[in-house]
């Protein structure tokens, strides 16, 4: 297990892009104030990679009435608008 990376507040402001690069590489970075950790920068976990066409293939069920006037009215009502 690697040792946690710590930056003091001044260095974190000065080297933000370097910190982000490390986090994008999977590291967790702590930001310290007066030697005490006050924040942790962690990578975001993407749930699904949807960059490719067809990435939802087989995961959606568009029943025959998916675009019916009734369904459209229900959706519009959910958003507070009239269809």
PyMOL Python script that loads the backbone (N, CA, C, O; Angstrom):
from pymol import cmd

cmd.read_pdbstr("""\
ATOM      1  N   UNK A   1       0.853  -1.182   0.000  1.00  0.00           N
ATOM      2  CA  UNK A   1       0.000   0.000   0.000  1.00  0.00           C
ATOM      3  C   UNK A   1       0.893   1.238   0.000  1.00  0.00           C
ATOM      4  O   UNK A   1       1.842   1.326   0.780  1.00  0.00           O
ATOM      5  N   UNK A   2       0.585   2.194  -0.879  1.00  0.00           N
ATOM      6  CA  UNK A   2       1.402   3.396  -0.965  1.00  0.00           C
ATOM      7  C   UNK A   2       0.981   4.400   0.096  1.00  0.00           C
ATOM      8  O   UNK A   2      -0.162   4.416   0.551  1.00  0.00           O
ATOM      9  N   UNK A   3       1.924   5.222   0.469  1.00  0.00           N
ATOM     10  CA  UNK A   3       1.659   6.248   1.470  1.00  0.00           C
ATOM     11  C   UNK A   3       0.807   7.366   0.865  1.00  0.00           C
ATOM     12  O   UNK A   3       0.974   7.735  -0.297  1.00  0.00           O
ATOM     13  N   UNK A   4      -0.100   7.890   1.671  1.00  0.00           N
ATOM     14  CA  UNK A   4      -0.995   8.951   1.200  1.00  0.00           C
ATOM     15  C   UNK A   4      -0.183  10.194   0.830  1.00  0.00           C
ATOM     16  O   UNK A   4       0.815  10.517   1.474  1.00  0.00           O
ATOM     17  N   UNK A   5      -0.632  10.877  -0.216  1.00  0.00           N
ATOM     18  CA  UNK A   5       0.016  12.099  -0.672  1.00  0.00           C
ATOM     19  C   UNK A   5      -0.661  13.283   0.015  1.00  0.00           C
ATOM     20  O   UNK A   5      -1.888  13.388   0.025  1.00  0.00           O
ATOM     21  N   UNK A   6       0.151  14.174   0.589  1.00  0.00           N
ATOM     22  CA  UNK A   6      -0.379  15.352   1.281  1.00  0.00           C
ATOM     23  C   UNK A   6       0.201  16.616   0.661  1.00  0.00           C
ATOM     24  O   UNK A   6       1.384  16.666   0.323  1.00  0.00           O
ATOM     25  N   UNK A   7      -0.640  17.633   0.515  1.00  0.00           N
ATOM     26  CA  UNK A   7      -0.203  18.960   0.084  1.00  0.00           C
ATOM     27  C   UNK A   7      -0.692  19.952   1.129  1.00  0.00           C
ATOM     28  O   UNK A   7      -1.815  19.836   1.619  1.00  0.00           O
ATOM     29  N   UNK A   8       0.149  20.932   1.476  1.00  0.00           N
ATOM     30  CA  UNK A   8      -0.370  21.990   2.340  1.00  0.00           C
ATOM     31  C   UNK A   8      -1.222  22.923   1.481  1.00  0.00           C
ATOM     32  O   UNK A   8      -1.183  22.858   0.252  1.00  0.00           O
ATOM     33  N   UNK A   9      -1.981  23.777   2.130  1.00  0.00           N
ATOM     34  CA  UNK A   9      -2.956  24.622   1.434  1.00  0.00           C
ATOM     35  C   UNK A   9      -2.287  25.465   0.334  1.00  0.00           C
ATOM     36  O   UNK A   9      -2.802  25.541  -0.781  1.00  0.00           O
ATOM     37  N   UNK A  10      -1.165  26.085   0.637  1.00  0.00           N
ATOM     38  CA  UNK A  10      -0.482  26.932  -0.350  1.00  0.00           C
ATOM     39  C   UNK A  10      -0.030  26.111  -1.554  1.00  0.00           C
ATOM     40  O   UNK A  10      -0.246  26.512  -2.698  1.00  0.00           O
ATOM     41  N   UNK A  11       0.597  24.962  -1.299  1.00  0.00           N
ATOM     42  CA  UNK A  11       1.068  24.125  -2.404  1.00  0.00           C
ATOM     43  C   UNK A  11      -0.102  23.580  -3.230  1.00  0.00           C
ATOM     44  O   UNK A  11       0.012  23.422  -4.445  1.00  0.00           O
ATOM     45  N   UNK A  12      -1.218  23.295  -2.567  1.00  0.00           N
ATOM     46  CA  UNK A  12      -2.392  22.790  -3.291  1.00  0.00           C
ATOM     47  C   UNK A  12      -2.897  23.843  -4.266  1.00  0.00           C
ATOM     48  O   UNK A  12      -3.255  23.518  -5.398  1.00  0.00           O
ATOM     49  N   UNK A  13      -2.930  25.105  -3.838  1.00  0.00           N
ATOM     50  CA  UNK A  13      -3.375  26.176  -4.741  1.00  0.00           C
ATOM     51  C   UNK A  13      -2.392  26.350  -5.886  1.00  0.00           C
ATOM     52  O   UNK A  13      -2.791  26.575  -7.028  1.00  0.00           O
ATOM     53  N   UNK A  14      -1.120  26.247  -5.581  1.00  0.00           N
ATOM     54  CA  UNK A  14      -0.087  26.455  -6.587  1.00  0.00           C
ATOM     55  C   UNK A  14      -0.030  25.313  -7.597  1.00  0.00           C
ATOM     56  O   UNK A  14       0.247  25.538  -8.776  1.00  0.00           O
ATOM     57  N   UNK A  15      -0.290  24.093  -7.140  1.00  0.00           N
ATOM     58  CA  UNK A  15      -0.098  22.909  -7.980  1.00  0.00           C
ATOM     59  C   UNK A  15      -1.394  22.138  -8.227  1.00  0.00           C
ATOM     60  O   UNK A  15      -1.382  20.910  -8.301  1.00  0.00           O
ATOM     61  N   UNK A  16      -2.501  22.852  -8.353  1.00  0.00           N
ATOM     62  CA  UNK A  16      -3.794  22.183  -8.537  1.00  0.00           C
ATOM     63  C   UNK A  16      -3.788  21.258  -9.748  1.00  0.00           C
ATOM     64  O   UNK A  16      -4.288  20.137  -9.656  1.00  0.00           O
ATOM     65  N   UNK A  17      -3.244  21.686 -10.865  1.00  0.00           N
ATOM     66  CA  UNK A  17      -3.272  20.828 -12.056  1.00  0.00           C
ATOM     67  C   UNK A  17      -2.466  19.548 -11.823  1.00  0.00           C
ATOM     68  O   UNK A  17      -2.852  18.487 -12.314  1.00  0.00           O
ATOM     69  N   UNK A  18      -1.377  19.623 -11.097  1.00  0.00           N
ATOM     70  CA  UNK A  18      -0.569  18.438 -10.774  1.00  0.00           C
ATOM     71  C   UNK A  18      -1.373  17.489  -9.876  1.00  0.00           C
ATOM     72  O   UNK A  18      -1.332  16.271 -10.049  1.00  0.00           O
ATOM     73  N   UNK A  19      -2.102  18.065  -8.917  1.00  0.00           N
ATOM     74  CA  UNK A  19      -2.930  17.249  -8.030  1.00  0.00           C
ATOM     75  C   UNK A  19      -4.011  16.532  -8.831  1.00  0.00           C
ATOM     76  O   UNK A  19      -4.250  15.341  -8.634  1.00  0.00           O
ATOM     77  N   UNK A  20      -4.658  17.257  -9.730  1.00  0.00           N
ATOM     78  CA  UNK A  20      -5.712  16.657 -10.547  1.00  0.00           C
ATOM     79  C   UNK A  20      -5.158  15.525 -11.408  1.00  0.00           C
ATOM     80  O   UNK A  20      -5.810  14.493 -11.564  1.00  0.00           O
ATOM     81  N   UNK A  21      -3.976  15.705 -11.961  1.00  0.00           N
ATOM     82  CA  UNK A  21      -3.353  14.642 -12.757  1.00  0.00           C
ATOM     83  C   UNK A  21      -3.151  13.384 -11.912  1.00  0.00           C
ATOM     84  O   UNK A  21      -3.408  12.272 -12.373  1.00  0.00           O
ATOM     85  N   UNK A  22      -2.693  13.565 -10.683  1.00  0.00           N
ATOM     86  CA  UNK A  22      -2.469  12.418  -9.801  1.00  0.00           C
ATOM     87  C   UNK A  22      -3.796  11.723  -9.495  1.00  0.00           C
ATOM     88  O   UNK A  22      -3.880  10.495  -9.495  1.00  0.00           O
ATOM     89  N   UNK A  23      -4.832  12.525  -9.233  1.00  0.00           N
ATOM     90  CA  UNK A  23      -6.142  11.965  -8.915  1.00  0.00           C
ATOM     91  C   UNK A  23      -6.704  11.229 -10.133  1.00  0.00           C
ATOM     92  O   UNK A  23      -7.281  10.151  -9.990  1.00  0.00           O
ATOM     93  N   UNK A  24      -6.541  11.799 -11.323  1.00  0.00           N
ATOM     94  CA  UNK A  24      -6.996  11.113 -12.538  1.00  0.00           C
ATOM     95  C   UNK A  24      -6.279   9.787 -12.721  1.00  0.00           C
ATOM     96  O   UNK A  24      -6.816   8.863 -13.332  1.00  0.00           O
ATOM     97  N   UNK A  25      -5.072   9.694 -12.193  1.00  0.00           N
ATOM     98  CA  UNK A  25      -4.313   8.446 -12.255  1.00  0.00           C
ATOM     99  C   UNK A  25      -4.720   7.447 -11.184  1.00  0.00           C
ATOM    100  O   UNK A  25      -4.150   6.359 -11.103  1.00  0.00           O
ATOM    101  N   UNK A  26      -5.708   7.807 -10.358  1.00  0.00           N
ATOM    102  CA  UNK A  26      -6.221   6.876  -9.370  1.00  0.00           C
ATOM    103  C   UNK A  26      -5.792   7.143  -7.935  1.00  0.00           C
ATOM    104  O   UNK A  26      -6.247   6.456  -7.021  1.00  0.00           O
ATOM    105  N   UNK A  27      -4.928   8.125  -7.721  1.00  0.00           N
ATOM    106  CA  UNK A  27      -4.469   8.426  -6.360  1.00  0.00           C
ATOM    107  C   UNK A  27      -5.493   9.260  -5.595  1.00  0.00           C
ATOM    108  O   UNK A  27      -6.322   9.952  -6.187  1.00  0.00           O
ATOM    109  N   UNK A  28      -5.418   9.180  -4.275  1.00  0.00           N
ATOM    110  CA  UNK A  28      -6.168  10.069  -3.402  1.00  0.00           C
ATOM    111  C   UNK A  28      -5.170  11.050  -2.810  1.00  0.00           C
ATOM    112  O   UNK A  28      -4.086  10.655  -2.380  1.00  0.00           O
ATOM    113  N   UNK A  29      -5.533  12.326  -2.786  1.00  0.00           N
ATOM    114  CA  UNK A  29      -4.637  13.377  -2.310  1.00  0.00           C
ATOM    115  C   UNK A  29      -5.303  14.114  -1.155  1.00  0.00           C
ATOM    116  O   UNK A  29      -6.471  14.494  -1.239  1.00  0.00           O
ATOM    117  N   UNK A  30      -4.549  14.313  -0.076  1.00  0.00           N
ATOM    118  CA  UNK A  30      -5.049  15.052   1.078  1.00  0.00           C
ATOM    119  C   UNK A  30      -4.532  16.481   1.042  1.00  0.00           C
ATOM    120  O   UNK A  30      -3.383  16.733   0.678  1.00  0.00           O
ATOM    121  N   UNK A  31      -5.404  17.415   1.429  1.00  0.00           N
ATOM    122  CA  UNK A  31      -5.028  18.821   1.557  1.00  0.00           C
ATOM    123  C   UNK A  31      -4.994  19.127   3.052  1.00  0.00           C
ATOM    124  O   UNK A  31      -5.968  18.891   3.767  1.00  0.00           O
ATOM    125  N   UNK A  32      -3.861  19.654   3.513  1.00  0.00           N
ATOM    126  CA  UNK A  32      -3.669  19.940   4.936  1.00  0.00           C
ATOM    127  C   UNK A  32      -3.669  21.428   5.215  1.00  0.00           C
ATOM    128  O   UNK A  32      -3.234  22.230   4.388  1.00  0.00           O
ATOM    129  N   UNK A  33      -4.162  21.789   6.388  1.00  0.00           N
ATOM    130  CA  UNK A  33      -4.053  23.159   6.890  1.00  0.00           C
ATOM    131  C   UNK A  33      -3.344  23.071   8.233  1.00  0.00           C
ATOM    132  O   UNK A  33      -3.819  22.416   9.160  1.00  0.00           O
ATOM    133  N   UNK A  34      -2.220  23.729   8.321  1.00  0.00           N
ATOM    134  CA  UNK A  34      -1.406  23.720   9.549  1.00  0.00           C
ATOM    135  C   UNK A  34      -1.087  22.288   9.977  1.00  0.00           C
ATOM    136  O   UNK A  34      -1.097  21.971  11.166  1.00  0.00           O
ATOM    137  N   UNK A  35      -0.804  21.427   8.996  1.00  0.00           N
ATOM    138  CA  UNK A  35      -0.397  20.062   9.290  1.00  0.00           C
ATOM    139  C   UNK A  35      -1.532  19.090   9.564  1.00  0.00           C
ATOM    140  O   UNK A  35      -1.286  17.910   9.817  1.00  0.00           O
ATOM    141  N   UNK A  36      -2.767  19.566   9.519  1.00  0.00           N
ATOM    142  CA  UNK A  36      -3.919  18.713   9.775  1.00  0.00           C
ATOM    143  C   UNK A  36      -4.718  18.527   8.489  1.00  0.00           C
ATOM    144  O   UNK A  36      -5.111  19.509   7.859  1.00  0.00           O
ATOM    145  N   UNK A  37      -4.961  17.280   8.094  1.00  0.00           N
ATOM    146  CA  UNK A  37      -5.756  17.045   6.879  1.00  0.00           C
ATOM    147  C   UNK A  37      -7.163  17.623   7.034  1.00  0.00           C
ATOM    148  O   UNK A  37      -7.840  17.382   8.033  1.00  0.00           O
ATOM    149  N   UNK A  38      -7.594  18.395   6.018  1.00  0.00           N
ATOM    150  CA  UNK A  38      -8.931  18.988   6.042  1.00  0.00           C
ATOM    151  C   UNK A  38      -9.773  18.600   4.830  1.00  0.00           C
ATOM    152  O   UNK A  38     -10.985  18.813   4.828  1.00  0.00           O
ATOM    153  N   UNK A  39      -9.146  18.034   3.798  1.00  0.00           N
ATOM    154  CA  UNK A  39      -9.889  17.639   2.596  1.00  0.00           C
ATOM    155  C   UNK A  39      -9.176  16.476   1.926  1.00  0.00           C
ATOM    156  O   UNK A  39      -7.963  16.307   2.047  1.00  0.00           O
ATOM    157  N   UNK A  40      -9.972  15.674   1.210  1.00  0.00           N
ATOM    158  CA  UNK A  40      -9.419  14.569   0.440  1.00  0.00           C
ATOM    159  C   UNK A  40      -9.954  14.692  -0.982  1.00  0.00           C
ATOM    160  O   UNK A  40     -11.165  14.783  -1.187  1.00  0.00           O
ATOM    161  N   UNK A  41      -9.059  14.695  -1.959  1.00  0.00           N
ATOM    162  CA  UNK A  41      -9.438  14.758  -3.368  1.00  0.00           C
ATOM    163  C   UNK A  41      -9.334  13.336  -3.907  1.00  0.00           C
ATOM    164  O   UNK A  41      -8.273  12.714  -3.864  1.00  0.00           O
ATOM    165  N   UNK A  42     -10.465  12.833  -4.418  1.00  0.00           N
ATOM    166  CA  UNK A  42     -10.519  11.450  -4.885  1.00  0.00           C
ATOM    167  C   UNK A  42     -11.044  11.414  -6.316  1.00  0.00           C
ATOM    168  O   UNK A  42     -11.757  12.324  -6.738  1.00  0.00           O
ATOM    169  N   UNK A  43     -10.698  10.371  -7.061  1.00  0.00           N
ATOM    170  CA  UNK A  43     -11.221  10.271  -8.422  1.00  0.00           C
ATOM    171  C   UNK A  43     -12.715   9.984  -8.410  1.00  0.00           C
ATOM    172  O   UNK A  43     -13.213   9.262  -7.547  1.00  0.00           O
ATOM    173  N   UNK A  44     -13.420  10.555  -9.374  1.00  0.00           N
ATOM    174  CA  UNK A  44     -14.830  10.237  -9.559  1.00  0.00           C
ATOM    175  C   UNK A  44     -14.931   8.873 -10.212  1.00  0.00           C
ATOM    176  O   UNK A  44     -14.133   8.524 -11.081  1.00  0.00           O
ATOM    177  N   UNK A  45     -15.913   8.114  -9.788  1.00  0.00           N
ATOM    178  CA  UNK A  45     -16.120   6.797 -10.363  1.00  0.00           C
ATOM    179  C   UNK A  45     -17.247   6.909 -11.373  1.00  0.00           C
ATOM    180  O   UNK A  45     -18.387   7.217 -11.026  1.00  0.00           O
ATOM    181  N   UNK A  46     -16.911   6.658 -12.617  1.00  0.00           N
ATOM    182  CA  UNK A  46     -17.936   6.671 -13.661  1.00  0.00           C
ATOM    183  C   UNK A  46     -18.679   5.354 -13.613  1.00  0.00           C
ATOM    184  O   UNK A  46     -18.066   4.287 -13.610  1.00  0.00           O
ATOM    185  N   UNK A  47     -19.990   5.426 -13.575  1.00  0.00           N
ATOM    186  CA  UNK A  47     -20.794   4.219 -13.469  1.00  0.00           C
ATOM    187  C   UNK A  47     -20.829   3.447 -14.778  1.00  0.00           C
ATOM    188  O   UNK A  47     -20.724   2.221 -14.788  1.00  0.00           O
ATOM    189  N   UNK A  48     -20.977   4.170 -15.878  1.00  0.00           N
ATOM    190  CA  UNK A  48     -21.092   3.514 -17.178  1.00  0.00           C
ATOM    191  C   UNK A  48     -20.349   4.352 -18.201  1.00  0.00           C
ATOM    192  O   UNK A  48     -20.463   5.578 -18.211  1.00  0.00           O
ATOM    193  N   UNK A  49     -19.602   3.703 -19.045  1.00  0.00           N
ATOM    194  CA  UNK A  49     -18.941   4.406 -20.131  1.00  0.00           C
ATOM    195  C   UNK A  49     -19.913   4.460 -21.303  1.00  0.00           C
ATOM    196  O   UNK A  49     -20.162   3.452 -21.964  1.00  0.00           O
ATOM    197  N   UNK A  50     -20.460   5.654 -21.553  1.00  0.00           N
ATOM    198  CA  UNK A  50     -21.455   5.801 -22.614  1.00  0.00           C
ATOM    199  C   UNK A  50     -20.895   6.609 -23.776  1.00  0.00           C
ATOM    200  O   UNK A  50     -21.592   7.450 -24.343  1.00  0.00           O
ATOM    201  N   UNK A  51     -19.679   6.365 -24.120  1.00  0.00           N
ATOM    202  CA  UNK A  51     -19.071   7.124 -25.205  1.00  0.00           C
ATOM    203  C   UNK A  51     -19.328   6.500 -26.570  1.00  0.00           C
ATOM    204  O   UNK A  51     -19.132   7.150 -27.597  1.00  0.00           O
ATOM    205  N   UNK A  52     -19.763   5.251 -26.587  1.00  0.00           N
ATOM    206  CA  UNK A  52     -19.948   4.570 -27.864  1.00  0.00           C
ATOM    207  C   UNK A  52     -21.422   4.508 -28.235  1.00  0.00           C
ATOM    208  O   UNK A  52     -22.288   4.370 -27.371  1.00  0.00           O
ATOM    209  N   UNK A  53     -21.691   4.611 -29.512  1.00  0.00           N
ATOM    210  CA  UNK A  53     -23.053   4.448 -30.006  1.00  0.00           C
ATOM    211  C   UNK A  53     -23.492   3.021 -29.702  1.00  0.00           C
ATOM    212  O   UNK A  53     -22.758   2.065 -29.953  1.00  0.00           O
ATOM    213  N   UNK A  54     -24.692   2.892 -29.161  1.00  0.00           N
ATOM    214  CA  UNK A  54     -25.220   1.577 -28.845  1.00  0.00           C
ATOM    215  C   UNK A  54     -24.829   1.070 -27.476  1.00  0.00           C
ATOM    216  O   UNK A  54     -25.044  -0.105 -27.179  1.00  0.00           O
ATOM    217  N   UNK A  55     -24.254   1.924 -26.621  1.00  0.00           N
ATOM    218  CA  UNK A  55     -23.804   1.460 -25.304  1.00  0.00           C
ATOM    219  C   UNK A  55     -24.966   1.063 -24.397  1.00  0.00           C
ATOM    220  O   UNK A  55     -24.754   0.371 -23.401  1.00  0.00           O
ATOM    221  N   UNK A  56     -26.185   1.484 -24.717  1.00  0.00           N
ATOM    222  CA  UNK A  56     -27.359   1.089 -23.935  1.00  0.00           C
ATOM    223  C   UNK A  56     -28.154  -0.012 -24.625  1.00  0.00           C
ATOM    224  O   UNK A  56     -29.269  -0.328 -24.210  1.00  0.00           O
ATOM    225  N   UNK A  57     -27.592  -0.588 -25.661  1.00  0.00           N
ATOM    226  CA  UNK A  57     -28.283  -1.625 -26.418  1.00  0.00           C
ATOM    227  C   UNK A  57     -28.711  -2.767 -25.510  1.00  0.00           C
ATOM    228  O   UNK A  57     -27.911  -3.304 -24.743  1.00  0.00           O
ATOM    229  N   UNK A  58     -30.001  -3.134 -25.610  1.00  0.00           N
ATOM    230  CA  UNK A  58     -30.528  -4.226 -24.817  1.00  0.00           C
ATOM    231  C   UNK A  58     -30.874  -3.852 -23.386  1.00  0.00           C
ATOM    232  O   UNK A  58     -31.357  -4.703 -22.639  1.00  0.00           O
ATOM    233  N   UNK A  59     -30.641  -2.598 -22.973  1.00  0.00           N
ATOM    234  CA  UNK A  59     -30.897  -2.180 -21.607  1.00  0.00           C
ATOM    235  C   UNK A  59     -32.151  -1.321 -21.480  1.00  0.00           C
ATOM    236  O   UNK A  59     -32.574  -1.006 -20.368  1.00  0.00           O
ATOM    237  N   UNK A  60     -32.744  -0.942 -22.603  1.00  0.00           N
ATOM    238  CA  UNK A  60     -33.937  -0.113 -22.580  1.00  0.00           C
ATOM    239  C   UNK A  60     -35.128  -0.902 -23.101  1.00  0.00           C
ATOM    240  O   UNK A  60     -35.020  -1.673 -24.054  1.00  0.00           O
ATOM    241  N   UNK A  61     -36.251  -0.691 -22.460  1.00  0.00           N
ATOM    242  CA  UNK A  61     -37.486  -1.325 -22.914  1.00  0.00           C
ATOM    243  C   UNK A  61     -38.431  -0.228 -23.379  1.00  0.00           C
ATOM    244  O   UNK A  61     -39.026   0.468 -22.556  1.00  0.00           O
ATOM    245  N   UNK A  62     -38.573  -0.071 -24.673  1.00  0.00           N
ATOM    246  CA  UNK A  62     -39.494   0.914 -25.235  1.00  0.00           C
ATOM    247  C   UNK A  62     -40.738   0.176 -25.672  1.00  0.00           C
ATOM    248  O   UNK A  62     -40.873  -0.221 -26.830  1.00  0.00           O
ATOM    249  N   UNK A  63     -41.650  -0.003 -24.721  1.00  0.00           N
ATOM    250  CA  UNK A  63     -42.903  -0.690 -25.011  1.00  0.00           C
ATOM    251  C   UNK A  63     -43.660   0.065 -26.089  1.00  0.00           C
ATOM    252  O   UNK A  63     -43.329   1.206 -26.411  1.00  0.00           O
ATOM    253  N   UNK A  64     -44.669  -0.572 -26.639  1.00  0.00           N
ATOM    254  CA  UNK A  64     -45.426   0.008 -27.740  1.00  0.00           C
ATOM    255  C   UNK A  64     -46.053   1.356 -27.431  1.00  0.00           C
ATOM    256  O   UNK A  64     -46.281   2.149 -28.345  1.00  0.00           O
ATOM    257  N   UNK A  65     -46.340   1.636 -26.151  1.00  0.00           N
ATOM    258  CA  UNK A  65     -47.009   2.898 -25.817  1.00  0.00           C
ATOM    259  C   UNK A  65     -46.042   3.947 -25.264  1.00  0.00           C
ATOM    260  O   UNK A  65     -46.480   4.898 -24.617  1.00  0.00           O
ATOM    261  N   UNK A  66     -44.762   3.797 -25.500  1.00  0.00           N
ATOM    262  CA  UNK A  66     -43.782   4.704 -24.907  1.00  0.00           C
ATOM    263  C   UNK A  66     -43.970   6.145 -25.370  1.00  0.00           C
ATOM    264  O   UNK A  66     -43.569   7.066 -24.659  1.00  0.00           O
ATOM    265  N   UNK A  67     -44.557   6.365 -26.523  1.00  0.00           N
ATOM    266  CA  UNK A  67     -44.744   7.725 -27.039  1.00  0.00           C
ATOM    267  C   UNK A  67     -46.227   8.053 -27.212  1.00  0.00           C
ATOM    268  O   UNK A  67     -46.601   8.845 -28.077  1.00  0.00           O
ATOM    269  N   UNK A  68     -47.057   7.441 -26.387  1.00  0.00           N
ATOM    270  CA  UNK A  68     -48.494   7.690 -26.502  1.00  0.00           C
ATOM    271  C   UNK A  68     -48.838   9.054 -25.897  1.00  0.00           C
ATOM    272  O   UNK A  68     -48.087   9.565 -25.066  1.00  0.00           O
ATOM    273  N   UNK A  69     -49.967   9.647 -26.305  1.00  0.00           N
ATOM    274  CA  UNK A  69     -50.389  10.923 -25.722  1.00  0.00           C
ATOM    275  C   UNK A  69     -50.521  10.849 -24.198  1.00  0.00           C
ATOM    276  O   UNK A  69     -50.164  11.795 -23.496  1.00  0.00           O
ATOM    277  N   UNK A  70     -51.031   9.729 -23.690  1.00  0.00           N
ATOM    278  CA  UNK A  70     -51.185   9.571 -22.239  1.00  0.00           C
ATOM    279  C   UNK A  70     -49.818   9.614 -21.532  1.00  0.00           C
ATOM    280  O   UNK A  70     -49.652  10.315 -20.535  1.00  0.00           O
ATOM    281  N   UNK A  71     -48.856   8.864 -22.057  1.00  0.00           N
ATOM    282  CA  UNK A  71     -47.508   8.851 -21.463  1.00  0.00           C
ATOM    283  C   UNK A  71     -46.879  10.235 -21.524  1.00  0.00           C
ATOM    284  O   UNK A  71     -46.261  10.681 -20.557  1.00  0.00           O
ATOM    285  N   UNK A  72     -47.033  10.913 -22.651  1.00  0.00           N
ATOM    286  CA  UNK A  72     -46.481  12.257 -22.784  1.00  0.00           C
ATOM    287  C   UNK A  72     -47.100  13.225 -21.786  1.00  0.00           C
ATOM    288  O   UNK A  72     -46.403  14.077 -21.235  1.00  0.00           O
ATOM    289  N   UNK A  73     -48.416  13.102 -21.546  1.00  0.00           N
ATOM    290  CA  UNK A  73     -49.082  13.956 -20.564  1.00  0.00           C
ATOM    291  C   UNK A  73     -48.557  13.683 -19.154  1.00  0.00           C
ATOM    292  O   UNK A  73     -48.354  14.613 -18.373  1.00  0.00           O
ATOM    293  N   UNK A  74     -48.339  12.414 -18.834  1.00  0.00           N
ATOM    294  CA  UNK A  74     -47.811  12.063 -17.511  1.00  0.00           C
ATOM    295  C   UNK A  74     -46.414  12.651 -17.306  1.00  0.00           C
ATOM    296  O   UNK A  74     -46.117  13.203 -16.246  1.00  0.00           O
ATOM    297  N   UNK A  75     -45.575  12.532 -18.306  1.00  0.00           N
ATOM    298  CA  UNK A  75     -44.213  13.065 -18.209  1.00  0.00           C
ATOM    299  C   UNK A  75     -44.243  14.578 -18.091  1.00  0.00           C
ATOM    300  O   UNK A  75     -43.533  15.154 -17.267  1.00  0.00           O
ATOM    301  N   UNK A  76     -45.064  15.226 -18.911  1.00  0.00           N
ATOM    302  CA  UNK A  76     -45.181  16.692 -18.833  1.00  0.00           C
ATOM    303  C   UNK A  76     -45.662  17.107 -17.446  1.00  0.00           C
ATOM    304  O   UNK A  76     -45.164  18.080 -16.880  1.00  0.00           O
ATOM    305  N   UNK A  77     -46.622  16.377 -16.903  1.00  0.00           N
ATOM    306  CA  UNK A  77     -47.115  16.681 -15.572  1.00  0.00           C
ATOM    307  C   UNK A  77     -46.035  16.533 -14.512  1.00  0.00           C
ATOM    308  O   UNK A  77     -45.986  17.312 -13.560  1.00  0.00           O
ATOM    309  N   UNK A  78     -45.172  15.540 -14.671  1.00  0.00           N
ATOM    310  CA  UNK A  78     -44.059  15.345 -13.723  1.00  0.00           C
ATOM    311  C   UNK A  78     -43.124  16.552 -13.719  1.00  0.00           C
ATOM    312  O   UNK A  78     -42.511  16.862 -12.697  1.00  0.00           O
ATOM    313  N   UNK A  79     -43.014  17.228 -14.851  1.00  0.00           N
ATOM    314  CA  UNK A  79     -42.143  18.399 -14.960  1.00  0.00           C
ATOM    315  C   UNK A  79     -42.894  19.711 -14.777  1.00  0.00           C
ATOM    316  O   UNK A  79     -42.319  20.788 -14.934  1.00  0.00           O
ATOM    317  N   UNK A  80     -44.177  19.620 -14.445  1.00  0.00           N
ATOM    318  CA  UNK A  80     -44.961  20.831 -14.183  1.00  0.00           C
ATOM    319  C   UNK A  80     -45.309  21.621 -15.429  1.00  0.00           C
ATOM    320  O   UNK A  80     -45.491  22.837 -15.366  1.00  0.00           O
ATOM    321  N   UNK A  81     -45.401  20.948 -16.545  1.00  0.00           N
ATOM    322  CA  UNK A  81     -45.788  21.632 -17.790  1.00  0.00           C
ATOM    323  C   UNK A  81     -46.976  20.893 -18.394  1.00  0.00           C
ATOM    324  O   UNK A  81     -47.227  19.730 -18.077  1.00  0.00           O
ATOM    325  N   UNK A  82     -47.687  21.570 -19.249  1.00  0.00           N
ATOM    326  CA  UNK A  82     -48.805  20.895 -19.910  1.00  0.00           C
ATOM    327  C   UNK A  82     -48.385  20.479 -21.313  1.00  0.00           C
ATOM    328  O   UNK A  82     -47.683  21.204 -22.019  1.00  0.00           O
ATOM    329  N   UNK A  83     -48.829  19.310 -21.685  1.00  0.00           N
ATOM    330  CA  UNK A  83     -48.437  18.776 -23.007  1.00  0.00           C
ATOM    331  C   UNK A  83     -49.248  19.414 -24.097  1.00  0.00           C
ATOM    332  O   UNK A  83     -49.063  19.095 -25.272  1.00  0.00           O
TER     333      UNK A  83
END
""", "prot")
cmd.dss("prot")
cmd.show_as("cartoon", "prot")
cmd.util.cbc("prot")
cmd.orient("prot")
